[in-house]
Amino acid sequence: MAERKIFAGPRMRRIRNSLGLTQTAMAQALEISPSYLNLIERNQRPLTVQLLLKLSSVYRVDLDELQGEAGGSAGQLREVFADPLLAGEIPGEQELIEVAEAAPNAANGMIKLYRAYREQAARLSDLAELLAREGHIPALAGPRLPLDEVHDKLQHRPNFFAGIDDAAEAFHARLTQGDDLVAALKAWLRSEHGIAVRTLPVHAMPNLRRRYDRHSMRLFLSERLSPFDQLQEIATEVSLLALRQEIHAELEPLSLSTPEASRIARFELGRYAAHALMMPYGTFHNAAQRLHYDIDGLRARFGTSYEQAASRLTTLQRPGAAGIPFFLMEIDGAGHRLRKVGAQGFPQARFGGGCPKLNVHAAFAQPGQILVEAAEMPDGTGFLTISRTIEGPQANFGERVRRTALLLGCDLGFREEIVYGKALSAAPIAIGAACRLCERQGCLARAEPPVTRPLGLDEMAAGLSVFDFQ
């Protein structure tokens, strides 16, 4: 078998330079001419067996270092130039070997740069996925579910519908109710539409909150619902009948793409109108200011639940009679964000709502308790957050209670106008928009690495988080 020729000019040059020798000095030690050594270093002559042995004996050179290819660098450079972006730039493999041999440090730098490019591309893909989950859907994204489209539209606009609020306030003023809004709404349904309201036991309606039977003209409510939720369901039915035109007028500007999305949005606006009927704008706004936005005080004043009063606070944006611009987020025990609304649109960019250090997650450990905290974003923006769990429909024995948690928040600058601001004594807790977008180092709660930074993996040191980054 023919002897393989070894061309190792760049490696010979590196050895000579590392020893601080001139070509003449090394040539004398190897007993060859300087011109022959020059040809070897320029890869115009191969290394002979005799010269390899001489190098090993004189300079203690590892023969494997000279006989092997340019290590793994050439193979890794193949990966780099196999990328579609660089396809066709290198005509053959020999040039890759020459690059790896002639400039190994530059080759390694090129490999690191390519890996950083690939990692950054993957992180940008993660970021695009995250933004899509948060509602920022790219133009080329695939079709969304109708519910996702509705939530996207509603959470990125102010949670205020002037036409519905005005009509609901006027309708409420016409009711002959005394102190019993439920009786007044039931009487209106019967007198105007011949609809009777009945409450059914769980075994008769096990899977529904509310059902309207067109044939018998009866509205059935589940006995699982609390009195507050039963009031909301009745008010929703009344709103869909009495405020049909106003709801339709607010629905059109949303420009939803499918009939199913329009149907979902119609019921969302119906629930908004129900809150407007239960808590008329002017009266509720005045009470909120007098009570310094005490949610328990408001729920007692209007006979509603904590969730209903908190949701209504996010709607106080009537021109000339605006309240504090609250925003609201609801999550379940697994951290899924079920609802996001805001007086000026949910502050996704400034607040995010995806930080595991938010007190809304701690609320599950203290059911029914109100947790108040100041939170500070990396840019110094501060928020006042008020969190509490809320219970779903009444569960039977053996069933697991449906429990979610609400976070009501506003800019920290409003703390003096809110009763909960008095509870703030500790320094604000440092949070981020979401782990994937947060660059706070040493965070004990970090669940994912940031998409903007490479991981700082070091075998000699371990940080506070497995996702420590550089």
RODO-2510 file (C-alpha; in nm, 4 decimals, decimal comma):
residues 470
     n   res          X          Y          Z
     1     m     0,0000     0,0000     0,0000
     2     a     0,1379     0,3399    -0,0919
     3     e     0,2761     0,5505     0,1914
     4     r     0,0495     0,8410     0,2837
     5     k     0,2207     1,1766     0,2358
     6     i     0,2013     1,4125     0,5298
     7     f     0,1712     1,7816     0,4507
     8     a     0,1893     1,9702     0,7780
     9     g     0,3408     2,3055     0,6904
    10     p     0,1264     2,5283     0,9154
    11     r     0,1800     2,2922     1,2091
    12     m     0,5551     2,2939     1,1525
    13     r     0,5438     2,6730     1,1493
    14     r     0,3496     2,6816     1,4768
    15     i     0,6020     2,4497     1,6410
    16     r     0,8920     2,6653     1,5233
    17     n     0,7255     2,9873     1,6343
    18     s     0,6382     2,8398     1,9744
    19     l     1,0067     2,7556     2,0241
    20     g     1,1166     3,1013     1,9116
    21     l     1,3392     2,9661     1,6335
    22     t     1,4217     3,1039     1,2916
    23     q     1,3964     2,8831     0,9864
    24     t     1,7753     2,8738     0,9674
    25     a     1,8157     2,7615     1,3306
    26     m     1,5537     2,4846     1,3018
    27     a     1,6936     2,3706     0,9654
    28     q     2,0425     2,3327     1,1180
    29     a     1,9030     2,1280     1,4112
    30     l     1,7108     1,9016     1,1720
    31     e     2,0055     1,8795     0,9334
    32     i     1,8167     2,0111     0,6345
    33     s     1,8531     2,3290     0,4309
    34     p     1,6562     2,6430     0,5222
    35     s     1,5070     2,6496     0,1724
    36     y     1,3757     2,2909     0,2151
    37     l     1,2200     2,3837     0,5512
    38     n     1,0592     2,6845     0,3851
    39     l     0,9013     2,4576     0,1226
    40     i     0,7715     2,2254     0,3967
    41     e     0,6127     2,5135     0,5855
    42     r     0,4447     2,6267     0,2637
    43     n     0,3017     2,2729     0,2121
    44     q     0,5071     2,2319    -0,1076
    45     r     0,7011     1,9376     0,0324
    46     p     0,5762     1,6533     0,2553
    47     l     0,7341     1,5441     0,5813
    48     t     0,9479     1,2319     0,5449
    49     v     0,9653     0,9509     0,8014
    50     q     1,3270     1,0442     0,8797
    51     l     1,2293     1,4073     0,9415
    52     l     0,9383     1,3042     1,1656
    53     l     1,1725     1,0933     1,3780
    54     k     1,4230     1,3801     1,3904
    55     l     1,1520     1,6229     1,5095
    56     s     1,0485     1,3767     1,7775
    57     s     1,4014     1,3268     1,9100
    58     v     1,5201     1,6899     1,8902
    59     y     1,2094     1,8813     1,9946
    60     r     1,0025     1,6089     2,1674
    61     v     0,7186     1,6721     1,9222
    62     d     0,4136     1,4457     1,9430
    63     l     0,3987     1,2703     1,6077
    64     d     0,0211     1,2383     1,6271
    65     e     0,0047     1,6177     1,6309
    66     l     0,1809     1,6267     1,2963
    67     q     0,0258     1,3213     1,1301
    68     g    -0,3387     1,3836     1,2181
    69     e    -0,5688     1,6091     1,0259
    70     a    -0,6478     1,9511     1,1629
    71     g    -0,8169     1,7766     1,4560
    72     g    -1,1891     1,8143     1,4767
    73     s    -1,1712     2,1649     1,3384
    74     a    -1,1961     2,0531     0,9772
    75     g    -1,4984     1,8368     1,0560
    76     q    -1,6643     2,1204     1,2449
    77     l    -1,5901     2,3586     0,9593
    78     r    -1,7692     2,1139     0,7300
    79     e    -2,0765     2,1599     0,9485
    80     v    -2,0423     2,5388     0,9255
    81     f    -2,0148     2,5448     0,5465
    82     a    -2,2920     2,2880     0,5067
    83     d    -2,5356     2,5534     0,6261
    84     p    -2,7618     2,6679     0,3383
    85     l    -2,6437     3,0242     0,3976
    86     l    -2,2838     2,9234     0,3059
    87     a    -2,3518     2,6420     0,0608
    88     g    -2,1275     2,6679    -0,2441
    89     e    -1,8776     2,9051    -0,0821
    90     i    -1,6094     2,6337    -0,0433
    91     p    -1,5443     2,4316    -0,3618
    92     g    -1,3860     2,1304    -0,1903
    93     e    -1,2894     1,9722     0,1383
    94     q    -0,9185     2,0310     0,0934
    95     e    -0,9657     2,4053     0,1374
    96     l    -1,1372     2,3434     0,4718
    97     i    -0,8414     2,1332     0,5838
    98     e    -0,6005     2,4046     0,4719
    99     v    -0,7962     2,6693     0,6647
   100     a    -0,8033     2,4520     0,9770
   101     e    -0,4308     2,3814     0,9490
   102     a    -0,3121     2,7271     0,8507
   103     a    -0,5181     2,9243     1,1038
   104     p    -0,6576     2,6904     1,3726
   105     n    -0,7437     2,9711     1,6139
   106     a    -0,9304     3,1595     1,3448
   107     a    -1,1073     2,8349     1,2477
   108     n    -1,2144     2,7787     1,6089
   109     g    -1,3355     3,1373     1,6276
   110     m    -1,5409     3,0838     1,3117
   111     i    -1,6921     2,7668     1,4618
   112     k    -1,7835     2,9468     1,7855
   113     l    -1,9385     3,2308     1,5903
   114     y    -2,1447     2,9863     1,3831
   115     r    -2,2648     2,8058     1,6967
   116     a    -2,3625     3,1371     1,8522
   117     y    -2,5554     3,2208     1,5349
   118     r    -2,7420     2,8885     1,5499
   119     e    -2,8127     2,9307     1,9200
   120     q    -2,9403     3,2823     1,8630
   121     a    -3,1644     3,1605     1,5804
   122     a    -3,3078     2,8974     1,8125
   123     r    -3,3635     3,1567     2,0840
   124     l    -3,5368     3,3896     1,8410
   125     s    -3,7605     3,0987     1,7473
   126     d    -3,8382     3,0551     2,1182
   127     l    -3,9085     3,4275     2,1433
   128     a    -4,1446     3,4146     1,8463
   129     e    -4,3258     3,1231     2,0098
   130     l    -4,3467     3,3135     2,3385
   131     l    -4,4840     3,6257     2,1703
   132     a    -4,7360     3,4109     1,9859
   133     r    -4,8516     3,2648     2,3175
   134     e    -4,8879     3,6156     2,4552
   135     g    -5,1001     3,7254     2,1631
   136     h    -4,8404     3,8946     1,9391
   137     i    -4,9077     3,6729     1,6384
   138     p    -4,6732     3,7242     1,3410
   139     a    -4,8354     3,7942     1,0064
   140     l    -4,7268     3,4553     0,8721
   141     a    -4,8586     3,2607     1,1707
   142     g    -5,1111     2,9873     1,1138
   143     p    -5,4801     3,0106     1,1932
   144     r    -5,5827     3,0558     1,5557
   145     l    -5,8709     2,9186     1,7515
   146     p    -6,1696     3,1567     1,7656
   147     l    -6,1348     3,1899     2,1445
   148     d    -5,7680     3,2906     2,1083
   149     e    -5,8597     3,5526     1,8504
   150     v    -6,1234     3,7027     2,0804
   151     h    -5,8874     3,7103     2,3790
   152     d    -5,6193     3,8717     2,1640
   153     k    -5,8568     4,1474     2,0537
   154     l    -5,9912     4,2179     2,4025
   155     q    -5,6675     4,2144     2,5994
   156     h    -5,4911     4,4590     2,3693
   157     r    -5,7583     4,7281     2,3862
   158     p    -5,9023     4,9247     2,6800
   159     n    -6,1590     4,7256     2,8759
   160     f    -6,4200     4,9973     2,8305
   161     f    -6,7193     4,9994     2,5960
   162     a    -6,8855     5,3383     2,6194
   163     g    -7,2025     5,2450     2,4300
   164     i    -7,2717     4,9450     2,6515
   165     d    -7,1983     5,1346     2,9732
   166     d    -7,4240     5,4265     2,8800
   167     a    -7,7111     5,1990     2,7770
   168     a    -7,6740     4,9762     3,0852
   169     e    -7,6760     5,2789     3,3168
   170     a    -7,9904     5,4142     3,1507
   171     f    -8,1608     5,0727     3,1630
   172     h    -8,0742     5,0309     3,5316
   173     a    -8,2291     5,3689     3,6083
   174     r    -8,5593     5,2575     3,4494
   175     l    -8,5886     4,9425     3,6608
   176     t    -8,8291     4,9371     3,9547
   177     q    -8,6022     4,7488     4,1872
   178     g    -8,5795     4,8932     4,5355
   179     d    -8,2869     4,7063     4,6898
   180     d    -8,3402     4,3791     4,5036
   181     l    -8,1832     4,3824     4,1594
   182     v    -8,2441     4,0102     4,1083
   183     a    -8,6187     4,0512     4,1532
   184     a    -8,6233     4,3539     3,9226
   185     l    -8,4409     4,1692     3,6434
   186     k    -8,6627     3,8626     3,6796
   187     a    -8,9709     4,0824     3,6637
   188     w    -8,8427     4,2510     3,3455
   189     l    -8,7756     3,9162     3,1779
   190     r    -9,1259     3,7949     3,2590
   191     s    -9,3104     4,1134     3,1648
   192     e    -9,1165     4,1965     2,8480
   193     h    -9,0341     3,8524     2,7093
   194     g    -9,2416     3,6031     2,9086
   195     i    -8,9264     3,4340     3,0407
   196     a    -8,9367     3,2687     3,3820
   197     v    -8,6204     3,2000     3,5832
   198     r    -8,5800     2,8721     3,7678
   199     t    -8,2964     2,7165     3,9677
   200     l    -8,2334     2,3467     3,9038
   201     p    -8,0517     2,0931     4,1225
   202     v    -7,7184     1,9508     4,0144
   203     h    -7,8582     1,6151     3,9004
   204     a    -8,0987     1,7927     3,6616
   205     m    -7,8284     2,0154     3,5066
   206     p    -7,4931     1,8574     3,5997
   207     n    -7,2693     2,0241     3,3387
   208     l    -7,4196     2,3687     3,2764
   209     r    -7,4277     2,6992     3,4588
   210     r    -7,7201     2,8387     3,2638
   211     r    -7,9556     2,7178     2,9909
   212     y    -8,2315     2,9038     2,8108
   213     d    -8,5153     2,6860     2,6831
   214     r    -8,6861     2,8688     2,3940
   215     h    -8,9835     2,6321     2,3867
   216     s    -9,0864     2,6660     2,7506
   217     m    -8,9544     3,0255     2,7746
   218     r    -8,7577     2,9446     3,0883
   219     l    -8,4071     3,0374     3,1973
   220     f    -8,2554     2,7579     3,4066
   221     l    -7,9720     2,8284     3,6504
   222     s    -7,7609     2,5702     3,8309
   223     e    -7,7858     2,5587     4,2090
   224     r    -7,4074     2,5188     4,2070
   225     l    -7,3825     2,8930     4,1425
   226     s    -7,3493     3,1389     4,4265
   227     p    -7,6159     3,4127     4,4563
   228     f    -7,3648     3,6546     4,2991
   229     d    -7,3057     3,4281     3,9998
   230     q    -7,6788     3,3658     3,9587
   231     l    -7,7287     3,7423     3,9474
   232     q    -7,4591     3,7708     3,6796
   233     e    -7,6196     3,4997     3,4653
   234     i    -7,9594     3,6699     3,4860
   235     a    -7,8050     4,0074     3,4076
   236     t    -7,6226     3,8547     3,1098
   237     e    -7,9492     3,7197     2,9678
   238     v    -8,1164     4,0573     3,0182
   239     s    -7,8238     4,2366     2,8515
   240     l    -7,8307     4,0125     2,5452
   241     l    -8,1984     4,1022     2,5018
   242     a    -8,2216     4,4652     2,6155
   243     l    -7,8823     4,5891     2,4925
   244     r    -7,8647     4,3885     2,1713
   245     q    -7,8020     4,6908     1,9461
   246     e    -7,5338     4,8408     2,1719
   247     i    -7,3523     4,5077     2,1960
   248     h    -7,3653     4,4665     1,8178
   249     a    -7,2298     4,8197     1,7717
   250     e    -6,9290     4,7405     1,9942
   251     l    -6,8786     4,4022     1,8295
   252     e    -6,8343     4,5290     1,4737
   253     p    -6,5108     4,7299     1,5319
   254     l    -6,3389     4,4167     1,6649
   255     s    -6,3312     4,2865     1,3029
   256     l    -6,3293     3,9197     1,3979
   257     s    -6,2567     3,6719     1,1214
   258     t    -6,5127     3,3948     1,1827
   259     p    -6,8752     3,3672     1,2924
   260     e    -6,7627     3,1492     1,5827
   261     a    -6,5268     3,4202     1,7086
   262     s    -6,8080     3,6773     1,6777
   263     r    -7,0393     3,4536     1,8797
   264     i    -6,7795     3,4161     2,1573
   265     a    -6,7134     3,7908     2,1603
   266     r    -7,0875     3,8611     2,1795
   267     f    -7,1138     3,6612     2,4997
   268     e    -6,7986     3,8296     2,6385
   269     l    -6,9614     4,1662     2,5748
   270     g    -7,2811     4,0306     2,7299
   271     r    -7,0910     3,9558     3,0503
   272     y    -6,9381     4,3029     3,0367
   273     a    -7,2891     4,4457     3,0052
   274     a    -7,4019     4,2310     3,2993
   275     h    -7,1373     4,3918     3,5199
   276     a    -7,2451     4,7324     3,3924
   277     l    -7,6051     4,6510     3,4950
   278     m    -7,5035     4,5192     3,8372
   279     m    -7,2647     4,8085     3,9046
   280     p    -7,3763     5,1158     3,7034
   281     y    -7,0819     5,3278     3,5964
   282     g    -7,1506     5,6584     3,7735
   283     t    -7,2561     5,5051     4,1036
   284     f    -6,9744     5,2520     4,1032
   285     h    -6,7101     5,5103     4,0095
   286     n    -6,8159     5,7423     4,2915
   287     a    -6,8207     5,4573     4,5426
   288     a    -6,4781     5,3343     4,4280
   289     q    -6,3262     5,6772     4,4881
   290     r    -6,4909     5,7194     4,8279
   291     l    -6,3825     5,3730     4,9403
   292     h    -6,0318     5,4180     4,7943
   293     y    -6,0886     5,1185     4,5669
   294     d    -6,1469     4,8747     4,8521
   295     i    -6,2732     4,5667     4,6668
   296     d    -6,4401     4,4111     4,9726
   297     g    -6,6166     4,7393     5,0440
   298     l    -6,7394     4,7606     4,6846
   299     r    -6,8622     4,4005     4,6747
   300     a    -7,0620     4,4613     4,9929
   301     r    -7,2027     4,7883     4,8608
   302     f    -7,3247     4,6382     4,5308
   303     g    -7,3976     4,2820     4,6403
   304     t    -7,1442     4,1230     4,4064
   305     s    -6,8532     3,8833     4,4353
   306     y    -6,4886     3,9792     4,4788
   307     e    -6,4177     3,8771     4,1190
   308     q    -6,7045     4,0865     3,9801
   309     a    -6,6039     4,3991     4,1706
   310     a    -6,2367     4,3571     4,0776
   311     s    -6,3249     4,3084     3,7102
   312     r    -6,5445     4,6186     3,7148
   313     l    -6,2520     4,8263     3,8429
   314     t    -6,0691     4,7635     3,5143
   315     t    -6,3505     4,9303     3,3167
   316     l    -6,3463     5,2779     3,4731
   317     q    -6,2269     5,4769     3,1725
   318     r    -6,5199     5,7044     3,0846
   319     p    -6,3881     6,0382     2,9520
   320     g    -6,4198     6,3011     3,2254
   321     a    -6,4922     6,0373     3,4901
   322     a    -6,2038     5,7947     3,4711
   323     g    -6,0773     5,5899     3,7611
   324     i    -5,7362     5,4420     3,8287
   325     p    -5,6264     5,2377     3,5237
   326     f    -5,6276     4,8896     3,6748
   327     f    -5,5424     4,5747     3,4832
   328     l    -5,6392     4,2204     3,5742
   329     m    -5,5026     3,8720     3,5173
   330     e    -5,6561     3,5398     3,6182
   331     i    -5,4540     3,2163     3,6440
   332     d    -5,5186     2,8619     3,7545
   333     g    -5,3094     2,6457     3,9840
   334     a    -5,0927     2,5260     3,6953
   335     g    -5,0038     2,8834     3,5998
   336     h    -5,2202     2,9004     3,2861
   337     r    -5,3308     3,2575     3,2213
   338     l    -5,7049     3,2350     3,1682
   339     r    -5,7875     3,6028     3,1257
   340     k    -5,6052     3,9321     3,0821
   341     v    -5,7743     4,2712     3,0542
   342     g    -5,6805     4,6263     3,1340
   343     a    -5,8227     4,9740     3,1564
   344     q    -5,5762     5,0756     2,8868
   345     g    -5,5146     4,7274     2,7536
   346     f    -5,3219     4,4660     2,9506
   347     p    -4,9658     4,6072     2,9892
   348     q    -4,7960     4,3127     2,8222
   349     a    -4,4835     4,5021     2,7198
   350     r    -4,4293     4,6806     3,0530
   351     f    -4,5540     4,4173     3,2986
   352     g    -4,5678     4,0853     3,1191
   353     g    -4,7417     3,8851     3,3885
   354     g    -4,5284     3,5752     3,3378
   355     c    -4,2913     3,6075     3,6342
   356     p    -4,3116     3,3188     3,8867
   357     k    -4,2306     3,5618     4,1698
   358     l    -4,5644     3,7449     4,1377
   359     n    -4,7800     3,7147     4,4484
   360     v    -5,0699     3,5758     4,2431
   361     h    -4,8912     3,2392     4,2518
   362     a    -4,8457     3,2565     4,6282
   363     a    -5,2184     3,3250     4,6700
   364     f    -5,2981     2,9549     4,6234
   365     a    -5,1148     2,8775     4,9477
   366     q    -5,3406     3,1246     5,1352
   367     p    -5,6908     3,0814     4,9880
   368     g    -5,9227     3,3744     5,0426
   369     q    -5,6480     3,6058     5,1706
   370     i    -5,5625     3,9318     4,9948
   371     l    -5,1899     3,9645     4,9203
   372     v    -5,0557     4,3110     4,8454
   373     e    -4,7096     4,3737     4,7081
   374     a    -4,5047     4,6256     4,5162
   375     a    -4,3191     4,4838     4,2166
   376     e    -4,0374     4,6444     4,0216
   377     m    -3,9437     4,5669     3,6622
   378     p    -3,5812     4,5674     3,5395
   379     d    -3,6263     4,9173     3,3927
   380     g    -3,7393     5,0534     3,7302
   381     t    -4,1127     5,0657     3,6539
   382     g    -4,3144     4,9846     3,9668
   383     f    -4,6546     4,8196     4,0006
   384     l    -4,8935     4,7685     4,2905
   385     t    -5,0340     4,4139     4,2783
   386     i    -5,3350     4,2819     4,4702
   387     s    -5,3890     3,9053     4,4524
   388     r    -5,6507     3,6723     4,5910
   389     t    -5,7977     3,3298     4,5118
   390     i    -6,1572     3,2945     4,3973
   391     e    -6,3759     2,9851     4,4079
   392     g    -6,5695     2,8412     4,1166
   393     p    -6,9129     2,6805     4,1304
   394     q    -7,0005     2,4858     4,4448
   395     a    -6,8482     2,1369     4,4348
   396     n    -7,0183     1,8279     4,5670
   397     f    -6,8497     1,5968     4,8139
   398     g    -6,5653     1,4160     4,6415
   399     e    -6,5246     1,6793     4,3708
   400     r    -6,2238     1,9045     4,3594
   401     v    -6,3012     2,2730     4,4036
   402     r    -6,2241     2,4897     4,1026
   403     r    -5,9969     2,7587     4,2391
   404     t    -5,8261     3,0312     4,0403
   405     a    -5,6409     3,3446     4,1422
   406     l    -5,6850     3,7064     4,0367
   407     l    -5,4114     3,9660     4,0148
   408     l    -5,5355     4,3241     4,0052
   409     g    -5,2600     4,5728     3,9363
   410     c    -5,1850     4,9347     3,8584
   411     d    -4,8923     5,1701     3,8378
   412     l    -4,7213     5,2129     4,1750
   413     g    -4,7641     5,5881     4,1464
   414     f    -5,1320     5,5473     4,2463
   415     r    -5,0486     5,3856     4,5825
   416     e    -5,1603     5,6882     4,7868
   417     e    -5,5081     5,6792     4,6296
   418     i    -5,5674     5,3111     4,7033
   419     v    -5,6446     5,1581     5,0398
   420     y    -5,4034     4,8738     4,9664
   421     g    -5,1140     5,1154     4,9330
   422     k    -5,1059     5,1420     5,3129
   423     a    -5,0040     4,7770     5,3335
   424     l    -4,6787     4,8357     5,1465
   425     s    -4,3823     4,8471     5,3813
   426     a    -4,1142     4,6233     5,2322
   427     a    -3,9039     4,7166     4,9317
   428     p    -4,0530     4,6220     4,5928
   429     i    -3,9847     4,2681     4,4798
   430     a    -3,7726     4,2475     4,1657
   431     i    -3,9638     4,0754     3,8855
   432     g    -3,9424     4,0400     3,5089
   433     a    -4,1883     4,0162     3,2229
   434     a    -4,1198     3,6416     3,1824
   435     c    -3,8168     3,4181     3,2363
   436     r    -3,7513     3,3991     2,8624
   437     l    -3,7308     3,7788     2,8416
   438     c    -3,5717     3,8552     3,1809
   439     e    -3,1982     3,9108     3,2236
   440     r    -3,1893     3,9329     3,6049
   441     q    -2,8948     3,7218     3,7220
   442     g    -2,8965     3,4970     4,0268
   443     c    -3,2766     3,4619     4,0301
   444     l    -3,3860     3,1735     4,2527
   445     a    -3,7207     3,1503     4,0734
   446     r    -3,5872     3,1326     3,7174
   447     a    -3,7674     2,8588     3,5243
   448     e    -3,6193     2,9112     3,1763
   449     p    -3,3064     3,0736     3,0297
   450     p    -3,3436     3,4121     2,8583
   451     v    -3,3643     3,4032     2,4800
   452     t    -3,1285     3,6984     2,4591
   453     r    -2,8263     3,5476     2,6377
   454     p    -2,6227     3,2236     2,6027
   455     l    -2,6111     2,9871     2,8980
   456     g    -2,3013     3,0242     3,1169
   457     l    -2,2180     2,6572     3,1670
   458     d    -1,9072     2,6063     3,3807
   459     e    -1,7940     2,2710     3,5196
   460     m    -1,5971     2,4462     3,7922
   461     a    -1,8836     2,6540     3,9342
   462     a    -2,2586     2,6160     3,9845
   463     g    -2,4896     2,9156     4,0118
   464     l    -2,8152     2,9621     4,1935
   465     s    -3,0100     2,8446     3,8903
   466     v    -2,9477     2,5722     3,6330
   467     f    -3,0273     2,8402     3,3772
   468     d    -2,7448     3,0796     3,4710
   469     f    -2,6307     3,2759     3,1690
   470     q    -2,3382     3,4838     3,0542
***
